[in-house]
Amino acid sequence: MPVNDWHLFDDAPAVAREAARRILNAADRAITAHGKFSMVLAGGSTPESTYRLLVTADTDWSKWHIYFGDERCLPVDDTERNSVMVASAWLDHVAIPADQIHPMPAQQGAEAGASAYRLLVAGVLPFDMVLLGMGEDGHTASLFPGQSHPDAELVHAVHGAPKPPPDRISLSRNALSDCRELLILVTGAGKQQAVIRWKKGEDLPIANIGAHHAVDILLDRDAAGA
């Protein structure tokens, strides 16, 4: 099991600020160490706030390589897609080369899109950083409780997701865990019960994600119940 380091902040904006700081520090370390920074992005409101803070960052964007943890099987311009949200909040405003941004081809359908992304991911592991959120049921990316997620696959085709749309693509537990730094953002009172269950050791998808080093979890007082 991964070693979890829990970091408590007053509110969601404070979590977003700390997440942005940690991402930029991770980028500096990776670029210094091996000339590039590979990062997996999450959807959700707190990651979105973090992305907006990165727009004005002082970093070498030409060395950034962007991947996604999951995606909904929707048209490429659908506003419910994570890739559209991230582009609007951040990527459209910085100078990351277009060929270094790798959205999931979920518009092709779950199986075809997962197969294509599987080939891409296999050539870039380990990621330098993986950013994740957590749902109220303890899911992360599009790995939901009670569903089968074969460990042997790097990327899953997901059907029957309990949140619409039912068809999605998700990086697997193994792919998300294969990183140098793992950062999980948890905010809002709706997450309290999932946090309690996680700390009790229940078998939740979020609890099964690990990294080569400690997992850093940034949460606000509403999520912590503090």
Secondary structure, 3 states (H helix, E strand, C coil): CCCEEEEEECCHHHHHHHHHHHHHHHHHHHHHHHCCEEEEECCCHHHHHHHHHHCCCCCCHHHEEEEECEEECCCCCCCCCHHHHHHHHCHHHCCCCHHHECCCCHHHCHHHHHHHHHHHHHCCCCEEEEEEECCCCCCECCECCCCCCCCCCCEEEECCCCCCCCCEEEECHHHHHCEEEEEEEECCHHHHHHHHHHHCCCCCHHHHCCCCCCEEEEEEHHHHCC
